[in-house]
């Protein structure tokens, strides 16, 4: 199977994370190496998978990994750090 990306977008509270977790489990069960990534600051992916998910890919089981990415809190703050050469958070 060729690599592919499935992206779920939409308003908050409509079930994007739940659908993403279910899709990831299904893809992994079908034999695809699968990484599900969330940028939700509420860490609902960890809740959906019932395990601790960190900033690096975490083995869930079988061919499934999960990762919780912390999005930048402000693009202007990011730009300021880039201009001053200070580190990232």
Buried (B, 14 or more C-beta within 10 A) or exposed (E): EEEEEEEEEEEEEEEBBBBBBEBBBEBBEEEBEBBBBBEBEEBBBBBBBEEEBEEEBBEBEEBBBBBBEEEEEEEEEEEEBEEEEEEEE
